[in-house]
């Protein structure tokens, strides 16, 4: 019996050894495959960086040639007549141009433009306020209708919901509530 156990033990050792060696082979194959893929990726990175070297930088140091200040001053004086068409932008360090800048004229132009715009803005604001008032009225009518509905007064609830729908015809809740009141009423 000891010899049978010894044979079985030797057989198990061989099987374990074969399993271990197959595992190590697979591990070595995996390692070599990973190394190969890593080399491929590194070569791709090199080619991408070589391509990027040929491209210009995102923010170049190339700038427009600077014009002389005298030309700017001439342009500002020419454009004073056409200031209504396109406002001239004065650079912050051009003090002579700022000395010639007429603040009163610009403020008058802004006031005139704001008066023209304010009439249209006022009408738009009035429309917006009117819409908001109608929505608030619709909300109040809905709340009153909900109270009547809870009390079982379906006719009064329908009347309130109908008034709310007239104020805010796009409110789906009012339509649904009125429909439910009609169903309860039969």
C-alpha positions as CSV (number, residue, x, y, z in Angstrom):
1,X,0.0,0.0,0.0
2,X,2.9,2.3,0.7
3,X,4.1,1.7,-2.8
4,X,0.7,2.6,-4.3
5,X,0.6,5.8,-2.3
6,X,4.2,6.6,-3.4
7,X,3.2,6.1,-7.1
8,X,0.1,8.2,-6.7
9,X,2.2,10.9,-5.0
10,X,4.8,10.8,-7.8
11,X,1.9,11.0,-10.4
12,X,0.4,14.0,-8.7
13,X,3.8,15.7,-8.5
14,X,4.3,15.2,-12.3
15,X,0.8,16.6,-13.0
16,X,1.3,19.6,-10.8
17,X,4.7,20.1,-12.4
18,X,3.1,20.0,-15.9
19,X,0.4,22.4,-14.8
20,X,2.9,24.8,-13.3
21,X,5.1,24.7,-16.5
22,X,2.0,25.3,-18.7
23,X,1.0,28.2,-16.5
24,X,4.6,29.6,-16.7
25,X,4.6,29.2,-20.5
26,X,1.3,31.1,-20.7
27,X,2.6,33.8,-18.4
28,X,5.7,34.2,-20.5
29,X,3.7,34.3,-23.7
30,X,1.4,37.0,-22.2
31,X,4.5,39.0,-21.0
32,X,6.1,38.9,-24.5
33,X,2.8,39.9,-26.1
34,X,2.4,42.9,-23.8
35,X,6.0,44.0,-24.5
36,X,5.3,43.7,-28.2
37,X,2.1,45.9,-27.9
38,X,4.0,48.4,-25.7
39,X,6.7,48.7,-28.4
40,X,4.0,49.3,-31.1
41,X,2.4,52.0,-29.0
42,X,5.8,53.7,-28.4
43,X,6.5,53.7,-32.1
44,X,3.0,55.2,-32.7
45,X,3.7,57.9,-30.2
46,X,7.0,58.8,-31.9
47,X,5.2,59.1,-35.2
48,X,2.5,61.3,-33.7
49,X,5.1,63.5,-32.0
50,X,7.0,63.8,-35.3
51,X,3.8,64.9,-37.0
52,X,3.1,67.4,-34.3
53,X,6.6,68.9,-34.7
54,X,5.6,69.8,-38.3
55,X,2.5,71.7,-37.2
56,X,2.7,75.3,-36.1
57,X,2.2,76.0,-32.4
58,X,-1.4,76.8,-31.2
59,X,-0.5,80.3,-30.2
60,X,2.0,81.8,-32.5
61,X,4.3,84.6,-31.6
62,X,3.7,86.1,-35.1
63,X,1.7,89.3,-34.7
64,X,0.5,92.0,-36.9
65,X,3.0,94.7,-37.6
66,X,2.3,97.7,-35.4
67,X,1.1,100.8,-37.0
68,X,2.4,104.2,-36.1
69,X,0.4,106.2,-33.6
70,X,0.1,109.1,-36.0
71,X,-1.9,107.0,-38.4
72,X,-4.2,106.0,-35.6
73,X,-4.8,109.6,-34.7
74,X,-5.6,110.4,-38.3
75,X,-8.0,107.5,-38.4
76,X,-9.8,108.6,-35.2
77,X,-10.2,112.1,-36.5
78,X,-11.6,110.8,-39.8
79,X,-14.0,108.5,-38.0
80,X,-15.3,111.2,-35.7
81,X,-17.8,112.1,-38.4
82,X,-18.8,108.6,-38.9
83,X,-19.0,107.7,-35.2
84,X,-22.6,106.8,-35.5
85,X,-21.7,104.0,-38.0
86,X,-18.9,102.3,-36.2
87,X,-17.3,103.3,-32.9
88,X,-13.5,103.6,-32.9
89,X,-11.7,101.7,-30.2
90,X,-8.9,103.6,-28.6
91,X,-6.0,101.7,-27.2
92,X,-5.5,102.1,-23.4
93,X,-2.0,103.5,-23.7
94,X,-2.8,106.1,-26.4
95,X,-3.2,109.1,-24.1
96,X,-3.3,111.7,-26.9
97,X,-6.4,110.0,-28.4
98,X,-8.0,109.9,-25.0
99,X,-7.5,113.6,-24.6
100,X,-9.3,114.2,-27.8
101,X,-12.2,111.8,-26.9
102,X,-15.5,113.7,-26.5
103,X,-17.3,112.1,-23.6
104,X,-20.3,114.4,-23.8
105,X,-20.9,113.5,-27.4
106,X,-20.8,109.7,-26.7
107,X,-23.1,110.1,-23.8
108,X,-25.6,112.0,-25.9
109,X,-25.5,109.3,-28.6
110,X,-26.0,106.6,-26.0
111,X,-29.0,108.5,-24.5
112,X,-30.5,108.8,-28.0
113,X,-30.0,105.1,-28.7
114,X,-31.4,104.1,-25.3
115,X,-34.5,106.3,-25.8
116,X,-35.3,104.6,-29.1
117,X,-34.7,101.2,-27.6
118,X,-36.5,102.0,-24.4
119,X,-39.9,102.4,-26.1
120,X,-39.7,98.9,-27.6
121,X,-38.2,97.5,-24.4
122,X,-41.1,99.0,-22.4
123,X,-43.7,97.4,-24.7
124,X,-41.9,94.0,-24.4
125,X,-41.7,94.4,-20.6
126,X,-45.4,95.2,-20.4
127,X,-46.3,92.1,-22.5
128,X,-44.2,89.9,-20.2
129,X,-45.8,91.4,-17.1
130,X,-49.3,90.9,-18.7
131,X,-48.4,87.2,-19.4
132,X,-47.2,86.7,-15.8
133,X,-50.3,88.3,-14.4
134,X,-52.5,85.9,-16.5
135,X,-50.5,82.9,-15.3
136,X,-50.9,84.0,-11.7
137,X,-54.6,84.5,-12.2
138,X,-54.8,81.0,-13.7
139,X,-52.9,79.6,-10.7
140,X,-55.3,81.2,-8.3
141,X,-58.3,80.0,-10.2
142,X,-56.8,76.4,-10.2
143,X,-56.3,76.6,-6.4
144,X,-59.9,77.8,-5.9
145,X,-61.2,75.1,-8.2
146,X,-59.2,72.4,-6.3
147,X,-60.8,73.6,-3.0
148,X,-64.3,73.3,-4.6
149,X,-63.4,69.9,-6.0
150,X,-62.3,68.6,-2.6
151,X,-65.6,69.8,-1.1
152,X,-67.5,68.0,-3.9
153,X,-68.8,71.2,-5.5
154,X,-68.0,70.1,-9.1
155,X,-70.0,72.8,-10.9
156,X,-68.1,75.6,-9.1
157,X,-64.8,73.8,-9.7
158,X,-65.5,73.5,-13.4
159,X,-66.3,77.3,-13.5
160,X,-63.0,78.1,-11.8
161,X,-61.0,75.8,-14.0
162,X,-62.7,77.3,-17.1
163,X,-61.7,80.8,-15.9
164,X,-58.1,79.6,-15.4
165,X,-58.1,78.1,-18.9
166,X,-59.2,81.4,-20.3
167,X,-56.3,83.1,-18.6
168,X,-53.7,80.5,-19.5
169,X,-54.9,78.3,-22.3
170,X,-51.6,76.3,-22.5
171,X,-51.8,75.0,-18.9
172,X,-52.5,71.3,-19.2
173,X,-53.1,70.9,-15.5
174,X,-56.2,73.1,-15.7
175,X,-57.6,71.1,-18.6
176,X,-56.9,67.8,-16.8
177,X,-58.6,69.1,-13.6
178,X,-61.6,70.3,-15.4
179,X,-61.9,67.0,-17.2
180,X,-61.8,65.2,-13.9
181,X,-64.5,67.5,-12.5
182,X,-66.7,66.7,-15.5
183,X,-66.1,62.9,-14.9
184,X,-67.0,63.2,-11.3
185,X,-70.1,65.2,-12.2
186,X,-71.1,62.5,-14.7
